[in-house]
Amino acid sequence: MAKATVRWDGKMAFRGETESGHFLTMDARESVGGENRGPRPGEVVLLALGGCTGMDVVSILGKMRIDFDEFWIELEGRQASDHPKIYTGIRLVYKITGQNIPPDKFKRAVELSQEKYCVVSNMLNKASAVTYELEINGERVRVG
């Protein structure tokens, strides 16, 4: 069982500590009483999704012996207008650069992450649609 602790740190800030001993400060914007000392909790959800699936993809590409120069994921979360302002849709764009990156293998690595390995993506998919696109060296790769 995973564990974490979140403690109030004044005004609207909370300091989270993970079981592995890492810390993260979350805060609200000034207009609602915060001091903007850290990301909003909803932003942390997007970061968690990106980190989770990104680690999967890097690991899978390594096992496939696919070398690359750069890899990043751009994420956009569409939120409901009324409370609770859950993400009603999340879009990821996986971007990779390098020479001789086989599109089918890059696509397969992302599919494995999204469909099997990424706990965050699979959890969020129960509440909202998580969609994705792929780009290799700035060129879009067909997903469907």
Backbone bond lengths (Angstrom), bond angles and torsions (degrees), N, CA, C in turn:
res aa  C-N    CA-C-N  psi(-1)  N-CA   C-N-CA  omega(-1)  CA-C   N-CA-C  phi
1 M - - - 1.445 - - 1.528 108.63 -
2 A 1.311 116.31 128.68 1.469 121.61 177.91 1.519 109.15 -76.55
3 K 1.332 115.90 146.93 1.460 120.78 -179.24 1.518 109.89 -135.26
4 A 1.310 115.61 150.63 1.458 122.48 175.40 1.526 107.83 -155.33
5 T 1.321 116.18 161.05 1.458 122.04 176.49 1.517 108.10 -129.97
6 V 1.311 116.36 136.84 1.455 122.14 176.43 1.522 107.11 -123.44
7 R 1.347 116.25 121.61 1.468 121.50 -178.84 1.513 110.61 -116.83
8 W 1.316 114.82 139.59 1.455 121.03 174.75 1.515 108.61 -62.35
9 D 1.332 117.14 135.88 1.465 123.04 -175.86 1.532 110.70 -127.15
10 G 1.310 117.25 31.68 1.455 122.24 177.89 1.514 112.56 94.59
11 K 1.323 115.73 146.43 1.472 123.46 -177.77 1.521 109.52 47.47
12 M 1.323 118.44 -116.58 1.469 121.32 -178.22 1.538 112.30 -108.66
13 A 1.310 117.55 9.43 1.465 121.02 -175.73 1.525 111.61 -87.04
14 F 1.322 114.68 144.95 1.459 122.19 173.68 1.514 108.39 -133.07
15 R 1.316 115.19 139.71 1.466 120.94 179.08 1.516 107.80 -110.10
16 G 1.320 114.83 117.10 1.450 120.08 179.80 1.514 111.12 -95.38
17 E 1.318 115.55 142.27 1.464 121.27 174.89 1.515 108.30 -126.17
18 T 1.319 115.41 128.65 1.454 120.40 179.85 1.513 110.72 -87.45
19 E 1.299 114.94 163.81 1.456 121.36 177.04 1.532 111.54 -58.92
20 S 1.328 115.89 -29.12 1.471 120.23 -179.49 1.530 112.11 -84.10
21 G 1.342 117.45 2.83 1.460 120.67 173.84 1.522 115.14 89.94
22 H 1.298 118.42 18.24 1.464 121.54 178.76 1.516 110.15 -101.31
23 F 1.335 115.81 151.77 1.453 121.47 -175.81 1.525 111.29 -119.01
24 L 1.330 115.43 151.19 1.448 122.38 176.47 1.522 107.80 -148.19
25 T 1.319 116.51 126.24 1.456 120.58 175.17 1.515 108.75 -95.57
26 M 1.320 115.54 129.86 1.466 122.14 174.93 1.516 107.36 -114.41
27 D 1.308 117.09 144.74 1.455 120.30 -177.89 1.523 109.53 -152.24
28 A 1.314 114.95 166.33 1.465 122.23 177.57 1.524 109.39 -100.74
29 R 1.318 115.34 165.85 1.459 119.66 176.53 1.534 109.27 -72.70
30 E 1.313 115.95 161.69 1.463 122.19 -176.01 1.524 112.28 -59.72
31 S 1.324 117.53 -36.15 1.462 121.08 -175.43 1.528 113.80 -64.51
32 V 1.330 116.93 -14.61 1.470 119.90 177.41 1.532 111.38 -118.33
33 G 1.326 116.63 19.42 1.457 120.45 174.17 1.514 116.50 100.05
34 G 1.311 117.52 1.78 1.457 120.20 178.44 1.515 111.59 -91.19
35 E 1.303 114.76 -176.84 1.467 121.24 177.39 1.523 111.93 -122.45
36 N 1.318 116.89 10.56 1.467 122.29 178.21 1.531 112.21 55.33
37 R 1.333 116.29 42.44 1.472 120.75 -178.82 1.520 113.77 -87.55
38 G 1.317 116.85 -1.65 1.454 119.48 -179.74 1.513 109.91 -171.59
39 P 1.328 116.16 177.64 1.458 119.82 -179.78 1.526 111.52 -67.86
40 R 1.332 115.50 158.56 1.454 121.40 173.98 1.526 107.85 -75.63
41 P 1.331 117.86 152.94 1.471 119.57 179.45 1.525 113.39 -54.84
42 G 1.327 117.78 -39.31 1.470 119.55 178.02 1.511 112.51 -63.64
43 E 1.336 116.75 -34.35 1.467 120.50 176.28 1.521 110.37 -67.19
44 V 1.334 115.98 -35.16 1.457 120.34 178.75 1.530 110.10 -64.37
45 V 1.329 116.43 -34.73 1.469 120.18 176.78 1.530 109.87 -60.58
46 L 1.343 116.56 -45.46 1.469 119.24 178.33 1.526 111.26 -63.27
47 L 1.334 116.49 -42.12 1.471 119.57 178.08 1.524 110.98 -62.47
48 A 1.329 116.68 -40.34 1.468 120.29 179.09 1.527 110.46 -62.60
49 L 1.320 116.23 -41.81 1.462 120.00 177.70 1.524 110.33 -62.23
50 G 1.318 117.32 -48.52 1.461 120.60 -179.99 1.519 112.53 -61.52
51 G 1.319 116.41 -43.25 1.461 120.27 179.33 1.515 112.33 -65.11
52 C 1.320 116.28 -42.20 1.461 121.15 -178.33 1.526 111.35 -63.60
53 T 1.314 116.75 -53.91 1.460 119.66 -177.54 1.525 110.92 -70.95
54 G 1.336 117.47 -33.38 1.459 120.51 177.73 1.519 112.14 -62.21
55 M 1.341 116.59 -43.70 1.463 120.25 178.11 1.517 110.93 -62.81
56 D 1.336 116.03 -40.44 1.472 119.56 177.01 1.519 111.14 -59.24
57 V 1.319 116.48 -50.98 1.466 121.34 -175.37 1.526 110.90 -61.61
58 V 1.328 117.04 -44.98 1.469 120.47 178.76 1.533 110.52 -60.72
59 S 1.324 116.62 -43.24 1.466 120.63 179.15 1.526 111.25 -63.61
60 I 1.317 117.03 -45.32 1.472 121.21 -178.54 1.527 110.73 -66.01
61 L 1.335 117.03 -43.61 1.471 119.39 177.77 1.527 110.69 -61.93
62 G 1.318 117.30 -36.93 1.464 120.64 176.78 1.519 111.68 -61.94
63 K 1.331 116.48 -42.62 1.465 120.33 178.13 1.522 111.41 -66.70
64 M 1.339 116.22 -28.51 1.472 120.94 177.06 1.533 111.63 -83.27
65 R 1.320 116.50 -3.11 1.463 123.19 -177.90 1.534 112.10 60.94
66 I 1.334 114.95 41.27 1.461 121.56 177.60 1.523 107.70 -100.46
67 D 1.319 116.90 116.92 1.461 121.71 177.09 1.523 109.47 -90.27
68 F 1.322 115.67 147.03 1.459 120.63 177.28 1.521 108.77 -147.16
69 D 1.328 115.35 162.61 1.463 120.92 -179.72 1.521 111.80 -92.25
70 E 1.317 116.47 -50.15 1.463 121.39 -179.19 1.519 109.29 -137.09
71 F 1.327 115.42 151.04 1.455 121.49 176.92 1.514 107.89 -148.90
72 W 1.336 116.49 131.16 1.458 120.23 175.98 1.522 108.71 -152.87
73 I 1.314 114.57 163.92 1.459 121.24 -179.38 1.523 107.84 -129.24
74 E 1.312 116.03 127.05 1.461 120.92 174.11 1.528 106.96 -99.31
75 L 1.335 116.68 131.79 1.457 121.32 -176.10 1.520 110.52 -122.57
76 E 1.322 115.66 141.52 1.460 122.03 174.91 1.518 107.48 -132.20
77 G 1.326 116.15 129.21 1.451 120.48 176.91 1.515 110.60 -113.92
78 R 1.309 116.56 125.00 1.466 121.82 175.97 1.526 107.08 -94.30
79 Q 1.333 115.89 123.79 1.455 120.31 -176.24 1.524 111.94 -106.68
80 A 1.322 115.80 150.31 1.454 121.68 174.72 1.529 108.59 -62.84
81 S 1.309 117.21 149.91 1.460 120.57 -178.58 1.524 112.26 -79.64
82 D 1.333 117.37 -23.13 1.465 121.35 -179.71 1.522 110.66 -107.04
83 H 1.319 115.49 157.86 1.465 121.33 178.27 1.516 110.46 -72.39
84 P 1.313 118.88 141.95 1.452 125.79 -5.44 1.530 109.56 -74.46
85 K 1.290 117.59 135.02 1.465 122.72 -174.19 1.528 110.58 -81.90
86 I 1.337 113.55 65.28 1.461 118.86 -178.25 1.528 109.97 -69.78
87 Y 1.322 115.23 160.37 1.458 119.41 172.38 1.524 107.33 -73.14
88 T 1.315 115.67 121.59 1.467 120.37 177.39 1.518 110.79 -92.92
89 G 1.290 116.97 -14.09 1.450 122.60 177.11 1.516 109.76 -164.53
90 I 1.314 115.88 140.56 1.463 121.44 178.16 1.521 107.53 -130.53
91 R 1.320 115.58 130.31 1.465 121.49 -179.91 1.519 109.07 -117.36
92 L 1.310 116.15 129.93 1.454 122.27 177.12 1.520 108.69 -115.36
93 V 1.320 116.27 140.36 1.461 121.38 172.01 1.525 106.57 -121.66
94 Y 1.324 115.09 109.73 1.461 122.07 178.48 1.520 107.40 -84.01
95 K 1.338 116.22 124.60 1.461 120.37 -178.17 1.528 109.37 -124.94
96 I 1.324 115.29 131.82 1.455 120.75 -178.26 1.523 108.60 -137.99
97 T 1.321 115.72 146.13 1.454 120.29 175.70 1.522 109.11 -128.72
98 G 1.321 115.33 152.50 1.452 121.32 178.43 1.519 109.68 151.08
99 Q 1.315 115.00 178.06 1.459 120.52 -179.64 1.527 109.82 -97.46
100 N 1.313 115.07 142.35 1.465 122.07 173.41 1.530 113.63 56.15
101 I 1.320 116.27 47.41 1.463 120.22 175.26 1.530 107.10 -91.22
102 P 1.328 117.69 112.43 1.463 119.94 -178.69 1.536 110.54 -69.46
103 P 1.330 117.52 120.26 1.466 119.83 -178.66 1.527 113.17 -56.41
104 D 1.331 117.50 -38.58 1.459 119.60 -178.55 1.527 111.98 -65.42
105 K 1.317 117.43 -34.71 1.467 119.95 179.73 1.532 111.33 -75.83
106 F 1.333 116.48 -38.86 1.461 120.28 175.84 1.531 109.07 -61.79
107 K 1.323 116.05 -45.77 1.460 121.16 178.63 1.524 110.66 -60.17
108 R 1.318 117.33 -43.79 1.470 120.88 -179.19 1.529 111.25 -64.68
109 A 1.318 117.66 -38.85 1.462 120.78 178.61 1.525 110.62 -62.17
110 V 1.319 116.60 -42.75 1.460 120.97 178.69 1.530 110.34 -67.10
111 E 1.315 117.48 -43.86 1.465 121.00 178.89 1.522 111.44 -59.18
112 L 1.325 116.93 -44.31 1.465 120.08 179.13 1.522 111.10 -61.57
113 S 1.315 116.54 -41.73 1.455 119.76 177.78 1.521 110.41 -62.54
114 Q 1.334 116.52 -51.55 1.457 120.93 -175.26 1.532 112.96 -66.48
115 E 1.315 117.53 -38.46 1.452 120.70 -172.82 1.525 114.35 -93.66
116 K 1.344 116.76 -22.29 1.461 117.90 -172.60 1.527 114.64 -127.48
117 Y 1.321 117.93 -49.26 1.458 119.73 -166.54 1.523 117.11 -95.57
118 C 1.314 119.47 -36.65 1.465 120.28 -171.73 1.531 111.16 -76.96
119 V 1.321 115.48 107.35 1.462 121.34 -178.91 1.527 111.23 -61.75
120 V 1.320 117.91 -38.19 1.464 120.84 -177.69 1.525 110.42 -67.32
121 S 1.309 117.27 -46.28 1.459 120.91 179.67 1.526 111.24 -61.91
122 N 1.302 116.32 -45.34 1.462 119.97 -179.12 1.522 111.83 -65.45
123 M 1.309 117.81 -34.36 1.454 121.57 177.20 1.529 110.44 -70.59
124 L 1.336 116.85 -46.47 1.463 120.22 -179.29 1.523 111.91 -66.16
125 N 1.307 117.21 -32.25 1.464 121.18 179.50 1.525 112.26 -61.81
126 K 1.311 118.17 -19.14 1.464 121.53 178.10 1.524 111.21 -74.75
127 A 1.341 116.91 -21.63 1.466 121.17 -177.66 1.520 113.35 -111.65
128 S 1.318 117.31 -24.39 1.462 120.08 -177.62 1.525 109.62 -151.31
129 A 1.309 114.95 161.97 1.461 120.05 179.83 1.529 109.72 -79.94
130 V 1.315 116.18 121.63 1.461 121.70 174.67 1.523 106.63 -103.08
131 T 1.322 116.53 116.02 1.458 121.58 179.67 1.521 109.03 -117.79
132 Y 1.321 116.12 161.81 1.460 118.23 -178.73 1.517 111.67 -149.58
133 E 1.335 112.75 158.68 1.457 123.20 175.33 1.522 107.44 -131.70
134 L 1.325 116.05 160.55 1.460 121.93 179.86 1.516 110.25 -126.36
135 E 1.319 116.04 142.50 1.462 121.60 172.89 1.519 109.14 -135.55
136 I 1.324 114.99 134.03 1.463 121.30 173.39 1.513 106.96 -118.12
137 N 1.320 116.84 120.70 1.466 122.82 -178.90 1.528 111.52 50.67
138 G 1.322 116.80 41.55 1.455 122.47 177.43 1.510 115.94 81.48
139 E 1.326 117.69 -2.72 1.465 122.42 179.79 1.513 109.51 -102.22
140 R 1.312 116.01 130.05 1.452 120.39 179.70 1.534 111.67 -68.87
141 V 1.316 115.86 139.99 1.466 122.56 178.56 1.517 107.33 -107.91
142 R 1.305 116.06 133.60 1.470 119.71 179.13 1.510 110.44 -67.31
143 V 1.327 116.37 130.21 1.459 121.96 -177.23 1.524 111.18 -96.18
144 G 1.314 117.82 -46.92 1.461 121.42 -172.52 1.473 115.87 -92.87
